[in-house]
Amino acid sequence: MNKEIIPQYDITKQNYTSEEKVILSEIRENLVDLAISSGENFQVSEEKILNNIKNFLFERLDTQNTTKKYLDNLSRKLLRDIIGYGEIDPLIQDDDLEEIMIIGIKKPVYVYHRKYGMMKTNIQFNNEQELMNLIDSIARQINRRIDKESPILDGRLIDGSRINATIPPISADGPSLTIRKFRKDPLTIIDLINSKTISIELAAFFWLCIDGLGIKSANAIISGGTSSGKTTTLNALSAFINPKERIITIEDTLELQIPHEHVIRMETRPANVENKGELTMNDLVKNSLRQRPDRIIVGEVRAEEAITLFTALNTGHSGFGTLHSNDARETITRLTNEPMSVPEIMIQAIDFIIMQNRIYTPSGVSYRRISEVAEVVGIEEGVIQLNKIFQWNPETDTIDNVGISSKTLSQIANLSGISINELYREVEKRELVLKHMINFNIRSVKEVNAILELYYKDPEKVLNKIIR
């Protein structure tokens, strides 16, 4: 990568020979037949369509002078060009990109790279209709509409990536499109420890509190700014939920990938053209209470659904949520004021407020850190009392235990009949399990979940293997 203020991200444009252009045209004409012969909806059976394209090429080309490698490469290139996302398809396919930003006509497309930060690409849309066709194609894929009457499109792609598009007159410089990429390989708690987003001690502490030994499961709100990694952390921490529990997730746009089998995922629905059929977050939270959940997870708490969620937490349900805020005290202020208006007496249902920040370096690259963990310990003279139990130290880039005893651990000890010292020893045992996974590079969702499940079934067996 070069050393420009905004580095360049170059992609190789698709170039076809004259013969290949004719083939591309023929395949476009036969795409419906190719999809139907795959036996499924072509959006979810790309591999089958790929095989059909290969067969099509095999019949069309002089195979005596064509290598298998050429056929494979051309087939894949044609597939992406036909059912992909046009010029930005290589960006969609790159798992190192967090965000793709089209900001108008005759302007470069920008991306946010996980390693290099903000980058300018060599892609540019010079024709408004070309960009409108791309946005319209995406809208049709997700069964939404975008036009002058509805100039904003908000939704998710088939792979889960979030999209937002605007068209004139909303966006003055032409159509815009923002895609927040969905990782093909989700980050786990081990990834977050390795990247120093969370410390191993804090992760083990959360594991015990979220589990609660099956007696007292902690409730938490994860707060932070835009793109601070709240959902990623929520997703990683959800792996600590006992696999015996029933989980219901509620989101505006599905992002969570809870690594459990017994999960019901619910997504809000906007009103139709007749302004009917809307399903809000509050509707879904209310409905979830009729489904006997052990855990309710709300993707982002914004409005009246907050009261419904806190009512559930105060009546024995357990849950998590994310919220936009800059610190723990502001989180309380936002919850207790319009539009959420949660009564202060109900705020005590939260055990932890977990603050997460996105911190930028002078070079423009960013990293995420849990900056503070505050415990809600009660109300005094009408003011919610918070105890800070973990704090990020920017000088050492460590998340330090500030030495204040945890109310949540004390409650677990009292309800379970286990001494607080025994609980601290349990946290240390869980640290050993996490260290084992780090040392042996066990970090995929499947691998991490397998070890956590085994620990719930037979902790001594897991610990004995690790100690050996």
C-alpha positions in Angstrom: 0.0 0.0 0.0 1.3 3.5 -0.8 1.8 6.2 1.8 -0.8 8.7 0.6 -2.9 10.5 3.2 -5.8 8.4 1.9 -4.3 5.1 0.6 -5.5 3.7 -2.8 -7.4 0.4 -3.0 -7.1 -0.8 -6.6 -9.2 -3.6 -8.2 -8.6 -5.2 -11.5 -11.5 -4.5 -13.9 -13.2 -7.4 -15.7 -11.8 -7.6 -19.3 -13.3 -10.0 -21.9 -12.2 -11.0 -25.3 -14.6 -10.5 -28.2 -15.6 -14.2 -28.0 -16.1 -14.0 -24.3 -18.4 -11.0 -24.7 -20.6 -12.9 -27.0 -20.7 -15.8 -24.5 -21.5 -13.3 -21.7 -24.4 -12.0 -23.7 -25.7 -15.5 -24.4 -25.5 -16.4 -20.7 -27.4 -13.3 -19.7 -30.2 -14.3 -22.1 -30.2 -17.9 -20.7 -29.8 -16.9 -17.0 -33.4 -17.8 -16.1 -33.0 -21.3 -17.6 -29.6 -21.7 -15.9 -31.2 -20.8 -12.6 -34.2 -23.0 -13.0 -32.1 -26.0 -14.0 -30.2 -25.5 -10.7 -33.4 -26.6 -9.0 -33.5 -23.7 -6.5 -33.7 -20.0 -6.2 -30.5 -18.8 -7.9 -29.7 -16.4 -5.1 -28.9 -19.3 -2.7 -27.5 -21.8 -5.2 -24.6 -20.1 -6.8 -22.5 -23.3 -6.9 -25.2 -25.1 -8.9 -25.5 -22.2 -11.4 -21.7 -22.1 -11.6 -21.7 -25.8 -12.7 -24.4 -25.0 -15.3 -22.3 -22.1 -16.7 -19.3 -24.5 -16.9 -21.5 -27.0 -18.8 -22.7 -24.1 -21.1 -19.1 -23.1 -21.8 -18.0 -26.7 -22.3 -20.6 -27.0 -25.1 -19.9 -23.5 -26.5 -16.1 -23.4 -26.6 -13.5 -25.5 -28.4 -12.6 -27.6 -25.4 -9.6 -29.3 -27.1 -7.8 -26.0 -26.9 -9.2 -24.9 -23.5 -7.7 -25.8 -20.2 -9.7 -26.7 -17.1 -8.2 -23.7 -15.2 -9.3 -21.3 -17.9 -12.9 -22.8 -17.8 -13.0 -22.5 -14.0 -11.7 -18.9 -14.0 -14.0 -17.7 -16.8 -17.0 -19.4 -15.2 -16.4 -17.7 -11.9 -15.8 -14.3 -13.6 -19.0 -14.7 -15.6 -21.0 -15.7 -12.5 -20.0 -12.7 -10.5 -20.6 -10.4 -13.4 -24.1 -11.7 -14.0 -25.5 -12.2 -10.5 -23.1 -10.1 -8.5 -23.0 -6.4 -7.8 -21.4 -5.1 -10.9 -18.3 -2.9 -10.5 -18.4 -3.1 -6.7 -18.7 -6.9 -6.6 -15.0 -7.4 -5.9 -15.4 -5.1 -2.9 -18.4 -7.1 -1.7 -16.3 -10.3 -1.9 -13.4 -8.9 0.1 -13.8 -9.9 3.7 -11.0 -7.4 4.8 -13.4 -4.5 4.1 -15.7 -3.2 6.8 -17.6 -0.7 4.7 -18.2 0.4 1.1 -19.2 4.0 0.5 -20.5 5.3 -2.9 -20.9 9.1 -2.3 -22.3 10.2 -5.7 -21.6 10.6 -9.4 -18.0 11.2 -10.7 -16.5 10.7 -7.3 -14.4 7.8 -6.2 -15.9 4.9 -4.2 -14.4 4.7 -0.7 -13.9 1.7 1.5 -12.9 1.2 5.1 -10.2 -1.6 5.3 -9.9 -3.5 8.5 -6.1 -3.1 8.4 -5.4 0.2 6.5 -8.5 2.3 7.5 -10.2 4.6 5.0 -9.1 4.0 1.4 -10.0 5.5 -2.0 -10.7 3.0 -4.8 -10.1 3.2 -8.5 -13.9 2.7 -9.1 -16.0 5.6 -10.1 -19.6 5.9 -11.3 -19.8 8.5 -14.1 -23.4 7.9 -15.1 -26.3 8.4 -12.7 -28.4 5.8 -14.4 -25.7 3.2 -14.0 -25.7 3.8 -10.2 -29.5 3.9 -10.1 -29.6 0.5 -11.8 -27.3 -0.9 -9.2 -29.4 0.5 -6.3 -32.6 -0.7 -8.0 -31.2 -4.1 -8.5 -30.2 -4.4 -4.8 -33.7 -3.1 -3.8 -35.4 -5.8 -5.9 -33.1 -8.5 -4.3 -34.2 -7.6 -0.8 -37.9 -7.1 -1.9 -37.8 -3.3 -1.1 -38.5 -0.3 -3.3 -36.7 3.0 -3.7 -38.2 5.9 -5.8 -39.1 9.6 -5.5 -41.9 8.7 -3.1 -39.6 6.5 -1.0 -36.1 7.9 -1.6 -34.4 6.1 1.3 -33.6 2.4 1.3 -32.5 0.6 4.5 -32.1 -3.1 4.7 -29.8 -6.1 4.5 -28.2 -8.1 1.7 -28.6 -11.9 1.4 -25.2 -12.3 3.2 -26.5 -10.2 6.1 -24.6 -7.0 5.2 -26.4 -3.8 6.1 -27.2 -1.3 3.3 -28.4 2.2 3.1 -29.1 4.0 -0.2 -30.5 7.5 -1.0 -31.5 9.1 -4.3 -32.1 12.7 -5.3 -33.6 15.0 -4.1 -32.5 13.5 -0.7 -28.8 13.3 -1.8 -27.9 16.4 -3.8 -24.8 14.9 -5.6 -26.6 11.9 -7.0 -27.5 8.5 -5.6 -25.5 7.3 -2.6 -25.0 3.7 -1.3 -23.4 2.6 2.0 -22.8 -1.1 2.7 -21.6 -2.2 6.1 -20.1 -5.6 5.4 -21.1 -8.8 7.2 -18.2 -11.0 8.0 -18.2 -14.4 6.5 -16.2 -15.6 9.5 -17.7 -13.9 12.6 -15.4 -12.7 15.4 -15.5 -14.8 18.5 -14.6 -13.9 22.1 -11.1 -15.4 21.4 -10.7 -12.9 18.5 -11.7 -10.0 20.8 -9.2 -11.1 23.4 -6.4 -11.4 20.8 -7.2 -7.9 19.4 -7.3 -6.6 23.0 -10.9 -5.4 22.7 -11.5 -7.3 25.9 -9.1 -8.7 28.5 -9.0 -12.4 29.3 -9.8 -11.7 32.9 -12.9 -9.6 32.0 -14.0 -12.2 29.5 -13.8 -15.0 32.2 -15.7 -12.7 34.6 -18.4 -12.0 32.0 -18.6 -15.8 31.3 -19.4 -16.5 34.9 -21.9 -13.6 35.3 -23.7 -14.3 32.0 -24.0 -18.0 33.0 -24.9 -17.1 36.6 -24.4 -20.8 37.5 -28.0 -21.2 36.2 -29.3 -19.2 39.3 -28.8 -15.5 38.6 -28.0 -14.5 34.9 -26.6 -11.0 34.5 -28.4 -8.4 32.3 -26.3 -5.9 30.4 -26.5 -2.9 28.1 -23.5 -2.5 25.7 -23.1 1.2 24.9 -20.9 3.1 22.5 -20.8 5.3 19.4 -21.5 4.3 15.8 -19.3 1.5 14.5 -17.7 1.0 17.9 -18.2 -2.8 17.7 -21.2 -3.0 20.1 -23.0 -5.7 18.1 -19.8 -7.7 17.6 -19.1 -7.7 21.3 -22.7 -8.6 22.1 -22.5 -11.5 19.6 -19.2 -12.8 21.1 -20.5 -12.6 24.7 -23.7 -14.4 23.7 -21.6 -17.5 23.3 -21.4 -17.7 27.1 -25.2 -18.3 27.4 -25.9 -21.8 28.5 -26.9 -23.9 25.4 -29.9 -25.2 27.3 -31.5 -21.7 27.2 -34.1 -20.4 24.7 -33.0 -17.1 23.1 -35.0 -14.6 21.1 -33.2 -11.8 19.2 -35.0 -8.6 18.0 -33.3 -6.3 15.5 -34.1 -3.6 12.9 -31.7 -5.3 10.5 -30.5 -8.9 11.3 -26.9 -8.8 12.3 -26.5 -11.1 15.3 -25.2 -14.7 14.7 -25.9 -16.3 18.1 -23.9 -19.6 18.1 -26.7 -21.6 19.7 -29.3 -24.0 18.2 -32.4 -22.7 20.1 -32.6 -19.2 18.8 -35.5 -17.3 17.3 -34.4 -14.3 15.2 -37.0 -11.5 14.6 -36.7 -8.5 12.4 -38.8 -5.3 12.2 -40.9 -4.6 9.1 -41.6 -1.1 7.7 -45.0 -0.1 6.6 -46.1 -0.9 3.0 -47.1 1.7 0.4 -50.5 1.9 2.0 -48.9 2.7 5.4 -50.0 -0.6 6.8 -48.3 -3.7 8.1 -45.5 -2.1 10.1 -44.0 -4.2 12.9 -41.9 -2.1 15.3 -39.2 -3.2 17.8 -41.8 -2.7 20.6 -44.3 -5.0 18.8 -41.6 -7.7 18.6 -40.4 -7.3 22.2 -44.0 -7.6 23.4 -44.5 -10.7 21.2 -41.3 -12.3 22.5 -42.7 -12.3 26.1 -45.4 -14.8 24.8 -42.7 -17.2 23.6 -41.2 -18.2 26.9 -37.7 -16.8 26.3 -34.9 -17.4 28.7 -33.0 -14.5 27.1 -34.2 -11.5 25.1 -31.6 -9.8 23.1 -32.5 -6.4 21.5 -30.2 -5.3 18.7 -30.5 -1.6 19.4 -32.7 0.0 22.1 -34.0 3.4 20.9 -37.5 4.2 21.9 -40.6 2.8 23.6 -39.3 -0.8 23.3 -37.0 0.1 26.2 -39.9 0.2 28.7 -41.2 -3.2 27.4 -37.7 -4.7 27.7 -37.1 -3.3 31.2 -40.5 -4.6 32.3 -39.4 -8.0 31.1 -36.1 -7.7 33.0 -38.0 -6.7 36.1 -40.3 -9.7 35.9 -37.6 -12.4 35.9 -36.5 -12.5 32.2 -32.8 -12.0 31.3 -31.5 -10.0 28.5 -29.0 -7.8 26.6 -29.3 -4.8 24.4 -27.1 -2.2 22.7 -27.5 1.6 22.9 -25.8 4.6 21.4 -24.1 6.6 24.2 -20.7 8.0 25.2 -20.3 6.8 28.8 -22.2 4.9 31.5 -23.8 7.9 33.1 -25.1 9.1 29.8 -26.5 5.6 29.1 -28.7 6.0 32.3 -29.7 9.5 31.2 -30.7 8.4 27.8 -32.7 5.4 29.2 -34.6 7.5 31.7 -35.5 10.4 29.3 -37.5 10.7 26.1 -38.0 8.8 23.9 -37.2 5.8 26.1 -38.5 7.1 29.4 -37.7 4.0 31.5 -38.6 4.7 35.2 -35.5 5.0 37.4 -36.7 2.2 39.7 -36.7 -0.2 36.7 -33.1 0.6 35.7 -31.9 -1.6 38.6 -32.7 -4.6 36.5 -29.5 -4.0 34.6 -26.3 -5.5 36.2 -23.7 -4.0 33.8 -23.3 -1.1 31.5 -20.4 -2.1 29.1 -18.9 0.9 27.3 -17.1 0.3 24.0 -15.2 2.9 22.0 -13.6 3.1 18.6 -10.2 4.7 19.0 -8.4 6.3 16.0 -4.6 6.4 15.5 -2.9 9.3 13.8 -2.6 7.2 10.6 -6.4 6.9 10.4 -6.6 3.2 11.4 -8.9 2.5 14.3 -9.2 -0.2 17.0 -12.0 -1.1 19.4 -11.7 -1.3 23.2 -14.1 -2.0 26.1 -13.3 1.3 27.9 -15.4 0.8 31.0 -17.6 -1.7 32.8 -19.9 -0.1 35.4 -22.2 -2.0 37.7 -25.6 -0.7 38.7 -25.7 -1.0 42.5 -28.9 0.8 43.4 -30.6 4.2 43.8 -29.7 6.8 46.4 -31.7 10.0 46.8 -33.2 9.5 43.4 -29.9 8.9 41.6 -28.8 5.6 40.0 -25.6 4.6 41.6 -22.8 3.1 39.5 -19.6 1.3 40.5 -16.8 1.2 37.9 -15.3 -2.3 38.2 -13.1 -2.4 35.0 -11.4 0.5 33.3 -9.3 0.8 30.1 -5.9 2.3 30.7 -4.8 4.1 27.5 -1.2 4.4 28.6 -0.7 0.6 28.9 -3.6 -0.4 26.5 -4.9 -2.8 29.2 -8.3 -3.3 30.7 -7.7 -3.2 34.4 -9.7 -4.5 37.3 -10.1 -1.5 39.6 -10.5 -3.7 42.7 -14.1 -2.9 43.6 -16.0 -6.0 44.6 -18.8 -7.0 42.3 -22.4 -6.9 43.5 -23.4 -9.4 40.8 -20.9 -12.0 42.1 -22.1 -11.4 45.6 -25.7 -12.1 44.5 -24.7 -15.3 42.8 -22.8 -16.4 45.9 -25.8 -15.7 48.2 -28.3 -17.5 45.9 -26.1 -20.5 45.2 -24.6 -21.0 48.7 -21.1 -20.8 47.2 -18.6 -18.5 48.8 -17.3 -15.5 47.0 -13.8 -16.9 47.1 -15.0 -20.1 45.3 -16.6 -17.9 42.6 -13.2 -16.1 42.1 -11.6 -19.5 41.7 -14.3 -20.4 39.1 -13.4 -17.3 37.2 -9.7 -18.4 37.2 -10.7 -21.8 35.9 -12.6 -20.2 33.0 -9.6 -18.0 32.3 -7.6 -21.2 31.9 -10.1 -22.5 29.3 -9.9 -19.2 27.4 -6.1 -19.2 27.6 -6.1 -22.8 26.2 -8.1 -21.7 23.2 -5.8 -18.7 22.6 -2.6 -20.9 22.9 -4.0 -23.5 20.4 -5.5 -20.9 18.1 -9.0 -22.3 18.7 -11.0 -19.3 17.5 -13.8 -20.2 15.0 -17.4 -20.0 16.1 -17.8 -23.8 15.8 -14.6 -24.6 17.7 -15.2 -22.1 20.5 -18.8 -23.1 20.9 -17.8 -26.8 21.1 -15.5 -26.2 24.0 -17.9 -23.9 25.9 -20.7 -26.6 25.5 -18.3 -29.3 26.8 -17.5 -27.1 29.8 -21.1 -26.7 30.7 -21.6 -30.5 30.5 -18.4 -31.6 32.3 -16.1 -28.8 33.5 -13.7 -31.1 35.2 -13.1 -33.1 32.0 -12.2 -29.9 30.1 -9.9 -28.7 32.9 -8.2 -32.0 33.2 -7.4 -32.0 29.5 -6.0 -28.5 29.7 -3.8 -29.2 32.8 -2.3 -32.2 31.1 
